[in-house]
Amino acid sequence: MNKKVQFIDWGLVDYQQGWTMQEDIFAKSLAIKHDNRVNDTQTPTPNYLIFTEHPHVYTLGKSGKPENLLLDEIGLAEKQATYYKINRGGDITYHGPGQIVGYPILDLDNFFTDIHLYLRTLEEAIILTLADYGIAAGRYPGYTGVWLDPDNDKARKICAMGVRASRWVTMHGFAFNVNTDLGYFRNIVPCGIDDKDVTSMERELGYKPDMEKVKEILKDHIATLFKMELA
């Protein structure tokens, strides 16, 4: 039986606002799990798949190095970008218009309790979406995310990932470059990797794919792989 998951598309949302909304949903799920444990009850936890886009923003994960942001406050202002240190894994990345940012807030007790499998499954959904557009993608050994030509010196990243999990409830997620302005990546050392390029679907295809169509394809692959029933 497929697990019911509520799908929400927030559209373009300020990063801080999106982070706050994520934290609120995340905290409510944790509270339900705590009450179930303390009171020996079985109240079901909700599950969400959220898509959004953010205005130009750089985010630094818990294991990241601040020096991987190559802009000072003046430079950030000139780029009309903001900067946040946040509580996900991973190093620094960029979010901006034309990028599908996915925030699955799932209780993995409802699916499978394996963070590595969780990440690999999200990667697989991106890989399958790219394949639908004729773009061959895969994984780069030792790194999370989705890559093109990962087995040679042309390796370039098209989707970054960074998650947080507590009591098997997840938040944060992935950033998938569709029609993203790749120039913004020149202001950071993306994910702390200084010798690999970053790419987008637009760059690889030579045209701007329709964002809504990409979202629909990606959403369907995620639902299939996780055995979700999206509402």
Phi and psi restraints in degrees (value plus and minus 20) as a CYANA .aco file:
   2 ASN   PHI     -91.2   -51.2
   2 ASN   PSI     123.3   163.3
   3 LYS   PHI    -102.1   -62.1
   3 LYS   PSI     114.9   154.9
   4 LYS   PHI     -95.7   -55.7
   4 LYS   PSI     111.4   151.4
   5 VAL   PHI    -154.4  -114.4
   5 VAL   PSI     113.3   153.3
   6 GLN   PHI    -106.1   -66.1
   6 GLN   PSI     102.5   142.5
   7 PHE   PHI    -114.7   -74.7
   7 PHE   PSI     112.9   152.9
   8 ILE   PHI    -154.3  -114.3
   8 ILE   PSI     113.6   153.6
   9 ASP   PHI    -130.3   -90.3
   9 ASP   PSI      89.3   129.3
  10 TRP   PHI     -96.1   -56.1
  10 TRP   PSI     -33.3     6.7
  11 GLY   PHI      50.5    90.5
  11 GLY   PSI    -170.5  -130.5
  12 LEU   PHI    -102.8   -62.8
  12 LEU   PSI      97.2   137.2
  13 VAL   PHI    -152.1  -112.1
  13 VAL   PSI     116.6   156.6
  14 ASP   PHI     -74.6   -34.6
  14 ASP   PSI     120.1   160.1
  15 TYR   PHI     -79.6   -39.6
  15 TYR   PSI     -66.8   -26.8
  16 GLN   PHI     -80.8   -40.8
  16 GLN   PSI     -60.6   -20.6
  17 GLN   PHI     -83.2   -43.2
  17 GLN   PSI     -64.1   -24.1
  18 GLY   PHI     -83.7   -43.7
  18 GLY   PSI     -60.4   -20.4
  19 TRP   PHI     -82.4   -42.4
  19 TRP   PSI     -64.2   -24.2
  20 THR   PHI     -81.9   -41.9
  20 THR   PSI     -63.4   -23.4
  21 MET   PHI     -84.4   -44.4
  21 MET   PSI     -60.1   -20.1
  22 GLN   PHI     -79.3   -39.3
  22 GLN   PSI     -68.6   -28.6
  23 GLU   PHI     -80.1   -40.1
  23 GLU   PSI     -56.4   -16.4
  24 ASP   PHI     -85.4   -45.4
  24 ASP   PSI     -66.9   -26.9
  25 ILE   PHI     -84.2   -44.2
  25 ILE   PSI     -64.2   -24.2
  26 PHE   PHI     -78.1   -38.1
  26 PHE   PSI     -67.0   -27.0
  27 ALA   PHI     -84.2   -44.2
  27 ALA   PSI     -57.4   -17.4
  28 LYS   PHI     -86.5   -46.5
  28 LYS   PSI     -59.1   -19.1
  29 SER   PHI     -84.8   -44.8
  29 SER   PSI     -62.4   -22.4
  30 LEU   PHI     -83.5   -43.5
  30 LEU   PSI     -57.7   -17.7
  31 ALA   PHI     -84.4   -44.4
  31 ALA   PSI     -59.9   -19.9
  32 ILE   PHI     -82.5   -42.5
  32 ILE   PSI     -64.0   -24.0
  33 LYS   PHI     -85.4   -45.4
  33 LYS   PSI     -57.8   -17.8
  34 HIS   PHI     -84.1   -44.1
  34 HIS   PSI     -66.6   -26.6
  35 ASP   PHI     -83.1   -43.1
  35 ASP   PSI     -59.4   -19.4
  36 ASN   PHI     -80.8   -40.8
  36 ASN   PSI     -60.9   -20.9
  37 ARG   PHI     -89.6   -49.6
  37 ARG   PSI     -64.0   -24.0
  38 VAL   PHI     -91.0   -51.0
  38 VAL   PSI     -60.9   -20.9
  39 ASN   PHI    -119.8   -79.8
  39 ASN   PSI     -17.6    22.4
  40 ASP   PHI      35.0    75.0
  40 ASP   PSI      26.9    66.9
  41 THR   PHI    -131.6   -91.6
  41 THR   PSI     155.2   195.2
  42 GLN   PHI    -153.6  -113.6
  42 GLN   PSI      26.5    66.5
  43 THR   PHI     -86.6   -46.6
  43 THR   PSI     105.0   145.0
  44 PRO   PHI     -87.8   -47.8
  44 PRO   PSI     122.8   162.8
  45 THR   PHI    -107.9   -67.9
  45 THR   PSI     120.4   160.4
  46 PRO   PHI     -96.0   -56.0
  46 PRO   PSI     137.5   177.5
  47 ASN   PHI    -151.6  -111.6
  47 ASN   PSI     119.5   159.5
  48 TYR   PHI    -152.3  -112.3
  48 TYR   PSI     123.5   163.5
  49 LEU   PHI    -140.5  -100.5
  49 LEU   PSI      93.7   133.7
  50 ILE   PHI    -134.6   -94.6
  50 ILE   PSI     109.4   149.4
  51 PHE   PHI    -129.4   -89.4
  51 PHE   PSI     125.5   165.5
  52 THR   PHI    -178.9  -138.9
  52 THR   PSI     151.0   191.0
  53 GLU   PHI    -147.5  -107.5
  53 GLU   PSI     132.4   172.4
  54 HIS   PHI    -141.7  -101.7
  54 HIS   PSI     129.5   169.5
  55 PRO   PHI     -80.4   -40.4
  55 PRO   PSI     144.8   184.8
  56 HIS   PHI     -70.5   -30.5
  56 HIS   PSI     101.7   141.7
  57 VAL   PHI    -174.6  -134.6
  57 VAL   PSI     123.7   163.7
  58 TYR   PHI    -130.8   -90.8
  58 TYR   PSI     114.2   154.2
  59 THR   PHI    -145.3  -105.3
  59 THR   PSI     118.0   158.0
  60 LEU   PHI    -133.4   -93.4
  60 LEU   PSI     100.7   140.7
  61 GLY   PHI     -96.5   -56.5
  61 GLY   PSI     153.8   193.8
  62 LYS   PHI     -79.6   -39.6
  62 LYS   PSI     -53.0   -13.0
  63 SER   PHI    -115.6   -75.6
  63 SER   PSI     -12.8    27.2
  64 GLY   PHI    -102.9   -62.9
  64 GLY   PSI     144.3   184.3
  65 LYS   PHI    -129.2   -89.2
  65 LYS   PSI     104.3   144.3
  66 PRO   PHI     -76.2   -36.2
  66 PRO   PSI     -49.7    -9.7
  67 GLU   PHI     -88.7   -48.7
  67 GLU   PSI     -29.3    10.7
  68 ASN   PHI     -97.2   -57.2
  68 ASN   PSI     -26.8    13.2
  69 LEU   PHI    -110.7   -70.7
  69 LEU   PSI     100.2   140.2
  70 LEU   PHI    -116.3   -76.3
  70 LEU   PSI      -6.3    33.7
  71 LEU   PHI    -138.4   -98.4
  71 LEU   PSI     124.6   164.6
  72 ASP   PHI    -113.5   -73.5
  72 ASP   PSI    -193.6  -153.6
  73 GLU   PHI     -81.3   -41.3
  73 GLU   PSI     -57.1   -17.1
  74 ILE   PHI     -85.9   -45.9
  74 ILE   PSI     -63.5   -23.5
  75 GLY   PHI     -82.8   -42.8
  75 GLY   PSI     -59.5   -19.5
  76 LEU   PHI     -82.0   -42.0
  76 LEU   PSI     -62.6   -22.6
  77 ALA   PHI     -83.9   -43.9
  77 ALA   PSI     -60.1   -20.1
  78 GLU   PHI     -84.0   -44.0
  78 GLU   PSI     -53.7   -13.7
  79 LYS   PHI    -107.5   -67.5
  79 LYS   PSI     -20.2    19.8
  80 GLN   PHI      34.7    74.7
  80 GLN   PSI      22.9    62.9
  81 ALA   PHI    -140.6  -100.6
  81 ALA   PSI     134.0   174.0
  82 THR   PHI    -133.1   -93.1
  82 THR   PSI     152.9   192.9
  83 TYR   PHI    -164.3  -124.3
  83 TYR   PSI     112.5   152.5
  84 TYR   PHI    -156.9  -116.9
  84 TYR   PSI     119.2   159.2
  85 LYS   PHI    -112.2   -72.2
  85 LYS   PSI     105.7   145.7
  86 ILE   PHI    -148.5  -108.5
  86 ILE   PSI     157.6   197.6
  87 ASN   PHI    -124.6   -84.6
  87 ASN   PSI       8.3    48.3
  88 ARG   PHI    -116.3   -76.3
  88 ARG   PSI     152.7   192.7
  89 GLY   PHI     -98.1   -58.1
  89 GLY   PSI     151.2   191.2
  90 GLY   PHI      73.5   113.5
  90 GLY   PSI     159.6   199.6
  91 ASP   PHI    -121.4   -81.4
  91 ASP   PSI    -157.6  -117.6
  92 ILE   PHI    -115.0   -75.0
  92 ILE   PSI     124.9   164.9
  93 THR   PHI    -167.0  -127.0
  93 THR   PSI     153.6   193.6
  94 TYR   PHI    -139.1   -99.1
  94 TYR   PSI     120.4   160.4
  95 HIS   PHI    -143.1  -103.1
  95 HIS   PSI     124.2   164.2
  96 GLY   PHI    -187.7  -147.7
  96 GLY   PSI     155.9   195.9
  97 PRO   PHI     -76.3   -36.3
  97 PRO   PSI     126.0   166.0
  98 GLY   PHI      65.6   105.6
  98 GLY   PSI     -14.2    25.8
  99 GLN   PHI    -139.2   -99.2
  99 GLN   PSI     109.6   149.6
 100 ILE   PHI    -104.0   -64.0
 100 ILE   PSI      94.4   134.4
 101 VAL   PHI    -120.5   -80.5
 101 VAL   PSI     103.8   143.8
 102 GLY   PHI    -129.8   -89.8
 102 GLY   PSI     108.5   148.5
 103 TYR   PHI    -140.6  -100.6
 103 TYR   PSI      66.6   106.6
 104 PRO   PHI     -96.4   -56.4
 104 PRO   PSI      98.2   138.2
 105 ILE   PHI    -128.4   -88.4
 105 ILE   PSI      70.4   110.4
 106 LEU   PHI    -139.0   -99.0
 106 LEU   PSI     124.4   164.4
 107 ASP   PHI    -110.4   -70.4
 107 ASP   PSI      84.9   124.9
 108 LEU   PHI     -86.2   -46.2
 108 LEU   PSI     -32.6     7.4
 109 ASP   PHI     -81.2   -41.2
 109 ASP   PSI     -41.1    -1.1
 110 ASN   PHI    -106.1   -66.1
 110 ASN   PSI     -28.4    11.6
 111 PHE   PHI    -147.0  -107.0
 111 PHE   PSI     -98.6   -58.6
 112 PHE   PHI    -179.5  -139.5
 112 PHE   PSI     119.8   159.8
 113 THR   PHI    -115.7   -75.7
 113 THR   PSI      56.1    96.1
 114 ASP   PHI    -174.4  -134.4
 114 ASP   PSI      84.6   124.6
 115 ILE   PHI     -85.8   -45.8
 115 ILE   PSI     -57.9   -17.9
 116 HIS   PHI     -83.8   -43.8
 116 HIS   PSI     -63.1   -23.1
 117 LEU   PHI     -84.4   -44.4
 117 LEU   PSI     -57.1   -17.1
 118 TYR   PHI     -79.0   -39.0
 118 TYR   PSI     -68.5   -28.5
 119 LEU   PHI     -84.1   -44.1
 119 LEU   PSI     -64.8   -24.8
 120 ARG   PHI     -82.9   -42.9
 120 ARG   PSI     -53.7   -13.7
 121 THR   PHI     -91.2   -51.2
 121 THR   PSI     -60.1   -20.1
 122 LEU   PHI     -82.3   -42.3
 122 LEU   PSI     -63.1   -23.1
 123 GLU   PHI     -78.4   -38.4
 123 GLU   PSI     -63.0   -23.0
 124 GLU   PHI     -82.4   -42.4
 124 GLU   PSI     -57.0   -17.0
 125 ALA   PHI     -82.9   -42.9
 125 ALA   PSI     -59.5   -19.5
 126 ILE   PHI     -87.4   -47.4
 126 ILE   PSI     -64.4   -24.4
 127 ILE   PHI     -79.2   -39.2
 127 ILE   PSI     -63.5   -23.5
 128 LEU   PHI     -87.9   -47.9
 128 LEU   PSI     -57.4   -17.4
 129 THR   PHI     -82.7   -42.7
 129 THR   PSI     -64.9   -24.9
 130 LEU   PHI     -83.5   -43.5
 130 LEU   PSI     -59.0   -19.0
 131 ALA   PHI     -80.9   -40.9
 131 ALA   PSI     -53.7   -13.7
 132 ASP   PHI     -84.2   -44.2
 132 ASP   PSI     -40.1    -0.1
 133 TYR   PHI    -122.8   -82.8
 133 TYR   PSI     -11.0    29.0
 134 GLY   PHI      59.2    99.2
 134 GLY   PSI      -2.2    37.8
 135 ILE   PHI    -123.7   -83.7
 135 ILE   PSI      98.7   138.7
 136 ALA   PHI    -103.5   -63.5
 136 ALA   PSI     103.3   143.3
 137 ALA   PHI    -154.4  -114.4
 137 ALA   PSI     144.9   184.9
 138 GLY   PHI    -183.3  -143.3
 138 GLY   PSI    -176.1  -136.1
 139 ARG   PHI    -134.2   -94.2
 139 ARG   PSI     129.9   169.9
 140 TYR   PHI    -124.7   -84.7
 140 TYR   PSI      98.1   138.1
 141 PRO   PHI     -73.2   -33.2
 141 PRO   PSI     109.4   149.4
 142 GLY   PHI      72.6   112.6
 142 GLY   PSI     -27.7    12.3
 143 TYR   PHI    -147.9  -107.9
 143 TYR   PSI     131.8   171.8
 144 THR   PHI    -105.4   -65.4
 144 THR   PSI     154.2   194.2
 145 GLY   PHI      76.0   116.0
 145 GLY   PSI    -197.8  -157.8
 146 VAL   PHI    -139.5   -99.5
 146 VAL   PSI     116.5   156.5
 147 TRP   PHI    -148.9  -108.9
 147 TRP   PSI     133.9   173.9
 148 LEU   PHI    -127.5   -87.5
 148 LEU   PSI     122.4   162.4
 149 ASP   PHI      27.9    67.9
 149 ASP   PSI      30.6    70.6
 150 PRO   PHI     -88.1   -48.1
 150 PRO   PSI     -33.2     6.8
 151 ASP   PHI    -119.8   -79.8
 151 ASP   PSI      -8.0    32.0
 152 ASN   PHI    -167.4  -127.4
 152 ASN   PSI    -196.5  -156.5
 153 ASP   PHI     -95.9   -55.9
 153 ASP   PSI     -17.7    22.3
 154 LYS   PHI    -117.5   -77.5
 154 LYS   PSI      -8.6    31.4
 155 ALA   PHI     -72.8   -32.8
 155 ALA   PSI     111.6   151.6
 156 ARG   PHI    -166.3  -126.3
 156 ARG   PSI     123.4   163.4
 157 LYS   PHI    -115.3   -75.3
 157 LYS   PSI     114.7   154.7
 158 ILE   PHI    -135.7   -95.7
 158 ILE   PSI     -34.8     5.2
 159 CYS   PHI    -167.1  -127.1
 159 CYS   PSI     103.3   143.3
 160 ALA   PHI    -119.8   -79.8
 160 ALA   PSI     134.2   174.2
 161 MET   PHI    -157.1  -117.1
 161 MET   PSI     125.1   165.1
 162 GLY   PHI    -181.5  -141.5
 162 GLY   PSI     104.5   144.5
 163 VAL   PHI    -149.3  -109.3
 163 VAL   PSI     141.2   181.2
 164 ARG   PHI    -144.8  -104.8
 164 ARG   PSI     124.5   164.5
 165 ALA   PHI    -163.3  -123.3
 165 ALA   PSI     120.6   160.6
 166 SER   PHI    -161.7  -121.7
 166 SER   PSI     108.5   148.5
 167 ARG   PHI      31.2    71.2
 167 ARG   PSI      14.7    54.7
 168 TRP   PHI      52.7    92.7
 168 TRP   PSI      -9.0    31.0
 169 VAL   PHI    -115.0   -75.0
 169 VAL   PSI     111.7   151.7
 170 THR   PHI    -124.5   -84.5
 170 THR   PSI     136.9   176.9
 171 MET   PHI    -172.1  -132.1
 171 MET   PSI    -199.7  -159.7
 172 HIS   PHI      36.9    76.9
 172 HIS   PSI    -178.9  -138.9
 173 GLY   PHI     143.7   183.7
 173 GLY   PSI    -133.4   -93.4
 174 PHE   PHI    -154.5  -114.5
 174 PHE   PSI     139.0   179.0
 175 ALA   PHI    -150.8  -110.8
 175 ALA   PSI      91.2   131.2
 176 PHE   PHI    -130.2   -90.2
 176 PHE   PSI      95.2   135.2
 177 ASN   PHI     -98.2   -58.2
 177 ASN   PSI      90.1   130.1
 178 VAL   PHI    -121.9   -81.9
 178 VAL   PSI     -93.4   -53.4
 179 ASN   PHI    -136.8   -96.8
 179 ASN   PSI      17.2    57.2
 180 THR   PHI     -91.6   -51.6
 180 THR   PSI     123.7   163.7
 181 ASP   PHI     -95.5   -55.5
 181 ASP   PSI      80.3   120.3
 182 LEU   PHI     -89.8   -49.8
 182 LEU   PSI     -34.8     5.2
 183 GLY   PHI     -79.1   -39.1
 183 GLY   PSI     -47.3    -7.3
 184 TYR   PHI     -88.8   -48.8
 184 TYR   PSI     -43.0    -3.0
 185 PHE   PHI     -91.2   -51.2
 185 PHE   PSI     -36.7     3.3
 186 ARG   PHI     -92.4   -52.4
 186 ARG   PSI     -29.5    10.5
 187 ASN   PHI    -115.1   -75.1
 187 ASN   PSI     -13.8    26.2
 188 ILE   PHI    -161.0  -121.0
 188 ILE   PSI     149.0   189.0
 189 VAL   PHI    -118.6   -78.6
 189 VAL   PSI      73.5   113.5
 190 PRO   PHI     -76.2   -36.2
 190 PRO   PSI     102.6   142.6
 191 CYS   PHI      38.3    78.3
 191 CYS   PSI      -1.4    38.6
 192 GLY   PHI      55.9    95.9
 192 GLY   PSI      -9.5    30.5
 193 ILE   PHI    -123.9   -83.9
 193 ILE   PSI      92.0   132.0
 194 ASP   PHI    -118.6   -78.6
 194 ASP   PSI     -18.8    21.2
 195 ASP   PHI    -143.4  -103.4
 195 ASP   PSI      -1.2    38.8
 196 LYS   PHI    -149.4  -109.4
 196 LYS   PSI     126.8   166.8
 197 ASP   PHI    -105.7   -65.7
 197 ASP   PSI     146.0   186.0
 198 VAL   PHI    -139.7   -99.7
 198 VAL   PSI     124.6   164.6
 199 THR   PHI    -158.0  -118.0
 199 THR   PSI    -199.2  -159.2
 200 SER   PHI    -164.0  -124.0
 200 SER   PSI     147.2   187.2
 201 MET   PHI     -82.4   -42.4
 201 MET   PSI     -61.0   -21.0
 202 GLU   PHI     -79.3   -39.3
 202 GLU   PSI     -64.2   -24.2
 203 ARG   PHI     -84.5   -44.5
 203 ARG   PSI     -61.1   -21.1
 204 GLU   PHI     -93.6   -53.6
 204 GLU   PSI     -55.6   -15.6
 205 LEU   PHI    -107.6   -67.6
 205 LEU   PSI     -45.6    -5.6
 206 GLY   PHI      64.4   104.4
 206 GLY   PSI     -10.3    29.7
 207 TYR   PHI    -174.5  -134.5
 207 TYR   PSI     145.2   185.2
 208 LYS   PHI    -105.9   -65.9
 208 LYS   PSI      90.7   130.7
 209 PRO   PHI     -89.7   -49.7
 209 PRO   PSI     133.5   173.5
 210 ASP   PHI     -90.2   -50.2
 210 ASP   PSI     101.5   141.5
 211 MET   PHI     -79.8   -39.8
 211 MET   PSI     -62.3   -22.3
 212 GLU   PHI     -85.0   -45.0
 212 GLU   PSI     -56.7   -16.7
 213 LYS   PHI     -87.7   -47.7
 213 LYS   PSI     -62.2   -22.2
 214 VAL   PHI     -80.9   -40.9
 214 VAL   PSI     -63.1   -23.1
 215 LYS   PHI     -78.7   -38.7
 215 LYS   PSI     -64.9   -24.9
 216 GLU   PHI     -82.2   -42.2
 216 GLU   PSI     -64.5   -24.5
 217 ILE   PHI     -83.8   -43.8
 217 ILE   PSI     -65.7   -25.7
 218 LEU   PHI     -83.9   -43.9
 218 LEU   PSI     -64.5   -24.5
 219 LYS   PHI     -77.7   -37.7
 219 LYS   PSI     -63.2   -23.2
 220 ASP   PHI     -84.8   -44.8
 220 ASP   PSI     -60.5   -20.5
 221 HIS   PHI     -85.8   -45.8
 221 HIS   PSI     -61.8   -21.8
 222 ILE   PHI     -81.6   -41.6
 222 ILE   PSI     -65.1   -25.1
 223 ALA   PHI     -81.0   -41.0
 223 ALA   PSI     -62.8   -22.8
 224 THR   PHI     -85.3   -45.3
 224 THR   PSI     -68.2   -28.2
 225 LEU   PHI     -86.2   -46.2
 225 LEU   PSI     -56.7   -16.7
 226 PHE   PHI    -110.6   -70.6
 226 PHE   PSI     -21.4    18.6
 227 LYS   PHI      37.0    77.0
 227 LYS   PSI      31.5    71.5
 228 MET   PHI    -118.7   -78.7
 228 MET   PSI     130.0   170.0
 229 GLU   PHI    -130.2   -90.2
 229 GLU   PSI      84.6   124.6
 230 LEU   PHI    -100.3   -60.3
 230 LEU   PSI     113.7   153.7
